[in-house]
Amino acid sequence: MENNFDIRIATEYDAYNIARIHVGGWQSAYKGIIPDDFLSQMNVETFTGKWLRNINEERSKVFVAEKGGEMFGFISGGTGVDELSFYESEVYALYVDSDMRSKGIGNALLRAFFRSQLELGFSNCAMWVLKENSYRRFCQKMGGETTDIKREKKYGEKKLIEVAYEWKNINLK
C-alpha cells in the first residue's frame, strides 16, 4: 500500500473526515482501556468543530492520507506544549482507520510531519501515548524512545497514565 496514497496538508473541508477518523480511532484503539461510556459520548459533530479550529491554528500542522478522495488517516502536530514544551515539536494526534492500519500510512504521515518540522528548523519531537495502548510499538518502530516523562489523565472516572516518546533526531532515513 505504501506510495499508493497521497499525503497532503488538511483544509477546512477535511474537518468532518478527520473527526470521523479521530472518533473511530479512539473507539477502536481504546476499547477496553478507556471506559465505554466515555468513548460512546464522543461524536463526530463535536469533533468536527474542534478540527476546524485546529486546522486554522497557526502553530499547528495537519496532514491527511487519502486515495481517490477517500481519507483514511491524519496527523496533527506543532510546537511542544505543556510538559513537552522543551521539545521543538510535538505530535498531537495520529490516527488511521482501523481497516487501513499496518499499510505504511502512519509511517508516511509521521515522515511528512517530521519533514515539515525540519523545514521550520526543528530537529526533535515528542508524542504522548497511553501506557496501555498497544500501538506504542509504532512509535518504537519509527525510532521513538520512551522517556521518564509521564502524566495522568482522567477519562470519565478512570485515571490512565500517558508516557512521552521522543525523537531526538526527526531526520529519519
Summary of the structure (lengths in Angstrom):
residues: 173
radius of gyration: 15.3
end to end distance: 19.5
largest distance: 42.3
contacts: 515
relative contact order: 0.17
helix: 37%
strand: 34%
